[in-house]
Each structure stands twice: as structure tokens, then as C-alpha cells.
Amino acid sequence: MELELRGITKRFPGVVANDDVNLHVRGGEVLALVGENGAGKSTLMNVLYGLYKADEGEILIDGVPQHFTSPRDAIAAGIGMVHQHFMLVPVFTVAENVVMGVEPTSLGGIKLDLATAREQVRTISEQYGMHLDPDALIEDMPVGLQQRVEIIKVLFRHAKIVVFDEPTAVLTPQEIDDFFVIVESLKADGKGIVFITHKLREAIKVADRIEVLRRGKTVGDADPKTVKDTELAEMMVGRPVDLVVDKAQHEPGDVVLELRDFTVSDPSGRVLVDHVGLQVRAGEIVGIAGVQGNGQTELVDALVGLRRVAGGTVHLVGQDITVATPRDMHRHGVAHIPEDRQREGIVKDFDITENLALTGYYAPPLSSGLTIDWKAARTTAEHLVEQFDIRTPSVDTGVGTLSGGNQQKVIVARELSRDLKLAIACQPTRGIDVGSIEYIHERIVALRDAGVAVLVVSTELDEVMALADRVVVMYRGKVVADLPRASTSHNEVGLYMAGAKESAA
Amino acid sequence: MSVTMPTTPSTPASGALTYEEKRHARNLGIAYIVLAGITMIFLTGHSGTATFNLDGGRSFGLPAQPLAWFVAASLSVVAGIQLWRGFGKWTNVVLAMASLLIFMSFLSWAAAGREFSFIGMLASAVTFSTPLIFGACAGIMCERSGVVNIAIEGLLLNGAFTSAFVGSIASGWPGMGPKSGFWVGVLAAMITSALFAWLLAWLAIRFKVDQVIVGFFINFFVLGLTSFLSSRVLTENPDYNDTPTLGAWKIPLLERIPVLGQILFQQTVFVYAAYVLVVVFTWFLFRTKWGLRTRAVGEHPRAADTLGVNVLRLRYRNVIMAGAIAGFGGAWWTATLGRFNENITNGRGFIALAVVIVGRWHPVGALSAALLFGLFDSVADKLSLLNTGLPSEFIKMTPYLMTIVVVAGFVGRSRGPKAAGQPYESQ
């Protein structure tokens, strides 16, 4: 089977998300579609999957034009999609999730035939070496296995072309390897694969052909056997990019942040952060690596006062701040870039001025006791927009309308534009464009060089490895490794992240 | 997206209680002490033996005062053990036993020195639970598919009014007796309640109006409309508000079972219909294609949508079907009383919503919860016949009061469909 997208154009009010995009993929072939966030990859796939209707262009399967008005049509035509955010019902079993929509039935199409469903799921699972229990509940499964359920869902519907939307974003390095094995077996079985990603190394590793999308246009293709990642990055961004973070040696100073036996538990008493000891010195970047859900979020939340600390102490330059509120922390010179930008970092319906005033609105110079001096706030905002290179028509623009990268810059501007002792950055570059990533990384390094203690939490191992002077790995709420960056490797940290290795941290 | 790791961060050593469980155990212990105190102070006040009549002339007697002292003493002991080391897996059994003791002590106090039809109380508990079962099943059908329907009260009330009004008129039609006229009324009740439900679905699904607000609107609209029609039309024309009451339909053989026969098998068709509904609905919800899709749409509509399930159509269908069920349930009042009175449902639709929560969004759970609330109704009903010295306003209040107590004990421990109340927007 051959799939071809010809001249696809999709416009949204104010933007052209896809502009005359051409793409084709054959059975038994892996096509990597790379591009920055906002380049139009997801829009294109939603057009293909019948979720959006293209304004121009056509979709052809084996040369025959198709008209998809809903996912049902796309599925019927043999197209399957594994979404970035899994589309699984957490309280259902594997089998129930897989068969939904095309349920095997008995009693004249009424009764659900779960026995057959289980059997079919088990067959597919075995065929591709996925080892899934059809009766397992989704909510009890690790992310890597949940992704396999998504793949089985697609295969169950006899998909011939399988689209993976950023499939590796939620996986550990080891799970990523397992995933690539599955992709290979799908390919060997004659399935056509579209692999959407912004991770260039993965695209080069797994693809037969690479197609680059930039600002809604296909800007060219590349042969993964010969192309270099810097060349791909340049095609993606449209200018030469420095993939390595420029970082000079820097001698750390005194201890700024010190956690001792730091423990956090959930309301039911389950320990989420388990007696963590951690030191961050002035002029040092400590990176916390770990797969999502191993206590990093809770550690930071408790640290900045958003969660109750169950045990242990926190000292900031020798002062006990274990029970500090977020405002105390702010006053102590601690910056916090939260991991969920949209939910915790900004108020989407506020404009830029208002968002930038969120941390300082209650004190001079922004406030004179009773009222907020919006003129001063606006002036400050204009200054910050300039200083932090926030791309916006004006400071009165709603933050919700900005791109992810610019939203993140607003947060960075708000948090870093004052005298700091400690900066905590969680997933500082999640889902933003390469240009913004470069910029934010530069800022973080500049902070370090200015003598600020920096704690970076990221589930992207590459990011931790690029930024950190010291790498701390969290697994099941514990610190399982504390390694100098210079003497460790991706592979070693990956093993700690998967819990396969444990050291006396 | 919330992601559960397999590698769940360390849980406390097995056997140890979590913080939450400890607090719960302590609160329960304190509750036992309070109940022991109440029993001692209030329920020891009446002397004499209460005679509880069963069927076939049998009866048993309980001496009110000694029983109250015994219950108070038992509760104190239970409280002590609960606070000292807890009952482990027997906690709920002990709680049920304790509740039963208090209940019997209360009845003995109320009926001290008199006779009381125990079996009549249980039979009418079953009767009173019937509209709650219909209401709760309607609620579950909506909420499982992601629509919060607080308009159950309005749908029941409309069912009661329409079945009485149309039923009375239809019995005057040529060739139609009061009996068949009544069933025409029931059909009309189902259709009109389904229409009101469709209105809710249309506003909530199509226009994404807040579901709670639409529900409130329908409740008040139906209350206003039926009250108006009742005072303007029904009072002026008594013929329009006169249907036959439905007699008991005794089930051969089963009705002769001692005690149980009279409670369960000498009831009206509505009671049996409620039980059939619970069985059929449970089967459909958990064993059929429709059930799987309904539950999926209530938990994660986007997932269902990407698999080609039409989320909005399914929600429309479920809400409209639920309307018909509630309309049928509303006809219970007409079948029981033979007429419509203003605001005859008197909040039973809201209690049905409590039944949904306490029954954990499961038809069988709802049946049990409905029986419990039916019992409160029935006790309140019987108490007003006994001269207990309690103000009648207080007695009328008890079913609602007990609803709050029971629901408060359940809140946080019962998890509903995740997407309930959220309008769905396809991409």
C-alpha cells in the first residue's frame, strides 16, 4: 500500500498551518517527519486522520483519492494513529480498550464477546513480541506498555500505515530501544510507518527517509544514512543551530540549597519522595534526571511550598526554609519555572503585562499599597519583552495566543529577572521550538556563571546531560545516583533511570 | 495525562495503616461514642415492650428500656475496641451491626407499649424505594456517559403529572377503561420526560451550557408548569386528576414465602419493573457493546472518539433514554395515589442523585442504596402514625437528614466517571 499526501493546505484564522505539503510513504518503509513544535506536523496528521478537513490538496491511497470526514474513515482506509497523549480509558482492561469501536459481539450484535477479544489481543501481542496481558488494567501499567496497547489498537483495525506522534517523549531510554524493535517488526511485516519527532538522533536511527517540515511547508528530505544531525537541525530551524550548549568550566561556590532526609508523601501516606539528600552550590547546575513519575514533581512542589513536607529539612544558605510558603520562597530569592507551563506557569486569559506582574504585584514598585500601578507594570513588561526576546505584537497580547516557546519566555522573564540565590527549572524546554530552547539554555548557563545555584529537573535525558554540572537520578522517590557530569555517560544515567542499577548515592 | 508507574513509589510495609485509614478509624470510634451517648440519653426514655408484628399473626416483642441500655453498653465497648486496635476487615460488618442495633432500639423506643407492623414497614420501604431506583438508574445512565443530570427531580415530577393527567383523560376515550387509560398515561409520561431530557441534552451537549444550570432550569420549569396546571386545570376539573391506583400483583408461590413474600412479592408492577430494570441495565452496562462505549465516553471521550465512537450521539441517546426511565418512575406516584398533587415528588429526584453516589454508579449498588433511603422514608411514614412525641416536622425531615449523613460518609470514597459534567468538543 502506498499513501500520498498531495498539496495539503490547512488554514486557521491568522495562520497557515500546512502550506502545500507533499508526502508519501510505502509499505515496509519508515518515514520520519521532523520539525519543530508548531511546524505543522500534528495538523498534517490530524488532516490525514480525518480530524481536520484540508482546505486544499488530496490524500491518495494507491493512487485513489480519499475523502476522510472522521477518524472512522481513516481507520477504514487502513490508517492507524498512535497519539502522543495516549487515548486509553484508564479503568478499562487492555482488551476492552483495544476492541472499542469494533467490538466482537454475539447475540445479534448486542453482547460484547470479551473472550474473543482477549484471544485476538493475545494473538497480535504475541505476533509482534509485545507480551501484553489482555486483562491488565491500563491504570496499573507502565507507560511503555500502554504504548504497546495503542499499537495493538491500531493493528487490530488492520492498519497498513501506522502514524506515531512523538512516540518516544514519554519513554525511558531502555523503553525507547524496545520501541524501535517493535517498529522494526512492523516494518518487516510490510506496514508503512510515519514517525513524527523532533528528536533528530532518533529519526536518523530508525528512518529510511526523513522529511523536514518548517512553518507548515515541506522544506526537503534527507537520507538518514548520510545526513548529519546539525544539517537536519538547520533545515528544521532555517538557520545554523548550535546543538551543544556552550558552557565554560565554572568553579562552584558555597552550598546554597541543602535537603536532608527530605520526604514527601501523598494524603494516603504513600511515600513519594523518600529521604532525599541533595546539595546545590552557587554557580553550579544540578540536573535531576528520571522517568516521569518518580517523585521529581513532588520534590519540587514540596521544595517551593506547594506541597506539605512530610519529613526532613531544607536549608537555603544556612537558613531553615522547610515550611516556607511560595511567597516566602520568592522573597528569599528563589525562582521557580514550573513543569506544567499552561497550568502552573501562566494565566492564559491574562495579557503579558499581567502575567509578568504575577510575582511582584503586591509590593513596590508595582503596588502602592492599595492599588496596582499598571503603568509601571506595563513599562516593566515592555522592558522584559525586549530583554528576553519575547515575540509578541504588544504587551497587551493575551498570553494564551502566544506560541509555547514565547509563553515559556514570559515565565522565564518573570522568574529570572530579579536577584536570585536559587533557580529551579522544571522541564524548562518541554514542547518549545529549537530557537527558544537555545535561548533558555543560554539563560540558565548565564545564571550559573553569575553565581546562582541552579536545579534543573527534566525527563529529557539529553537536556540534563547538556546543562548539568552534576547529574542526580531519581527512581521510585529515591536519589539512586549523584554523578559528576564529566565522568558519566548517557548509558549509565539511563540504567539508573530504569532502576537497573543502584549506587550508594 | 496522568501516568501510573508500575514502579509505584514505595508503599508502607504491608499491614500498616495509612494516615488516611488511621484518621478514618479514629473518626469511626468517636462516632460510636457519640451514638452510645445519644442512645443512653434519648432512647432509654420510654418504658414498656414494643410489639413488632410479622405476617400470619406472628410477632416479637422488645423491651424498650433494657434494649437501649444494652445497645448503649455495646456501642461503648465497640467504640473502645475501635479506638484501641480497630476491627480490621470486620470494620464494615461491625458498623452494619451497630447501625442495626441502634435502629431496633430506636423503633422499640418509638413503639414502646404499642404494636408496630414491622413487616409493613419493610414492605413499604421496598415500595418507597421504587421511584428512587428509577431515578437513580436514569442518573447512572447519564453520568456513565459523561452527562451530569440533576434534572431527575423534574423528570420524575413531569412523569407523575403527565401520567395522572393524560391517564385520566385517556380513560374517558371510547373503548378504553381506567386501567388501559392509565397505561396510556404512563406512555405519555415516558415520552414527555424523554422530551425534557432531550432539551437538557440539546442545551448541554450541543450548546455546552453548564449541565448543572440546565438541570436546575428544567427542575424549576417543570415544578412551575405542573403546579400551575395542577391549580388551574386539575383543581377545576377533578375528572382530569383521577386514575385508578394500581393494586398489588401477587406473584404465585413466591408470595407465600414467610416474611419475604409479603415484603417483596405482594407489590405493584412498578416494584417488579424496577428490579427487572436493575438486572437488565446492569447486564447492558457491563456486558454489551453499548455498555462498553457508554462507560468509555464517560471516562475518556476523546479515546472513544478517535476509535470512531460517536460521542455526542451516544450521549444524546443515553440522556433521552434516561428521561423515559425517569418518566416511568414518576408514574409510580400516580399508580400509588391515583392522583397528582403539587410537588408530589418532593425532592425524591435529588435523593436519587444521592443514591447514585452511594451506589457507586452501579445499578445494583443503587438498588441497595435506594432500599436504605426507602427505609428512611418508610420509618418516617410509620412514625407519624405512632405518638412518639417527636414533632412531625422533625419526622418529615429525617429522610433528608439521613441522606446527608450517609452521603457524607461516602464522599471521597466513591469515584464517579471522570468525564461527567464536561462538555465534549471534537477537534
Boltz contact constraints between the chains, C-beta under 6 A:
constraints:
  - contact:
      token1: [A, 51]
      token2: [B, 427]
      max_distance: 6.0
  - contact:
      token1: [A, 71]
      token2: [B, 306]
      max_distance: 6.0
  - contact:
      token1: [A, 71]
      token2: [B, 308]
      max_distance: 6.0
  - contact:
      token1: [A, 72]
      token2: [B, 308]
      max_distance: 6.0
  - contact:
      token1: [A, 75]
      token2: [B, 308]
      max_distance: 6.0
  - contact:
      token1: [A, 85]
      token2: [B, 1]
      max_distance: 6.0
  - contact:
      token1: [A, 87]
      token2: [B, 303]
      max_distance: 6.0
  - contact:
      token1: [A, 87]
      token2: [B, 306]
      max_distance: 6.0
  - contact:
      token1: [A, 88]
      token2: [B, 303]
      max_distance: 6.0
  - contact:
      token1: [A, 89]
      token2: [B, 296]
      max_distance: 6.0
  - contact:
      token1: [A, 89]
      token2: [B, 299]
      max_distance: 6.0
  - contact:
      token1: [A, 89]
      token2: [B, 300]
      max_distance: 6.0
  - contact:
      token1: [A, 89]
      token2: [B, 303]
      max_distance: 6.0
  - contact:
      token1: [A, 91]
      token2: [B, 299]
      max_distance: 6.0
  - contact:
      token1: [A, 100]
      token2: [B, 296]
      max_distance: 6.0
  - contact:
      token1: [A, 100]
      token2: [B, 307]
      max_distance: 6.0
  - contact:
      token1: [A, 101]
      token2: [B, 307]
      max_distance: 6.0
  - contact:
      token1: [A, 101]
      token2: [B, 308]
      max_distance: 6.0
  - contact:
      token1: [A, 101]
      token2: [B, 309]
      max_distance: 6.0
  - contact:
      token1: [A, 103]
      token2: [B, 289]
      max_distance: 6.0
  - contact:
      token1: [A, 105]
      token2: [B, 289]
      max_distance: 6.0
  - contact:
      token1: [A, 110]
      token2: [B, 288]
      max_distance: 6.0
  - contact:
      token1: [A, 111]
      token2: [B, 287]
      max_distance: 6.0
  - contact:
      token1: [A, 111]
      token2: [B, 288]
      max_distance: 6.0
  - contact:
      token1: [A, 112]
      token2: [B, 287]
      max_distance: 6.0
  - contact:
      token1: [A, 112]
      token2: [B, 288]
      max_distance: 6.0
  - contact:
      token1: [A, 112]
      token2: [B, 289]
      max_distance: 6.0
  - contact:
      token1: [A, 112]
      token2: [B, 292]
      max_distance: 6.0
  - contact:
      token1: [A, 139]
      token2: [B, 4]
      max_distance: 6.0
  - contact:
      token1: [A, 142]
      token2: [B, 6]
      max_distance: 6.0
  - contact:
      token1: [A, 143]
      token2: [B, 3]
      max_distance: 6.0
  - contact:
      token1: [A, 268]
      token2: [B, 18]
      max_distance: 6.0
  - contact:
      token1: [A, 268]
      token2: [B, 20]
      max_distance: 6.0
  - contact:
      token1: [A, 269]
      token2: [B, 18]
      max_distance: 6.0
  - contact:
      token1: [A, 269]
      token2: [B, 19]
      max_distance: 6.0
  - contact:
      token1: [A, 270]
      token2: [B, 11]
      max_distance: 6.0
  - contact:
      token1: [A, 271]
      token2: [B, 9]
      max_distance: 6.0
  - contact:
      token1: [A, 271]
      token2: [B, 10]
      max_distance: 6.0
  - contact:
      token1: [A, 272]
      token2: [B, 9]
      max_distance: 6.0
  - contact:
      token1: [A, 293]
      token2: [B, 3]
      max_distance: 6.0
  - contact:
      token1: [A, 293]
      token2: [B, 5]
      max_distance: 6.0
  - contact:
      token1: [A, 295]
      token2: [B, 9]
      max_distance: 6.0
  - contact:
      token1: [A, 476]
      token2: [B, 7]
      max_distance: 6.0
  - contact:
      token1: [A, 476]
      token2: [B, 9]
      max_distance: 6.0
  - contact:
      token1: [A, 477]
      token2: [B, 9]
      max_distance: 6.0
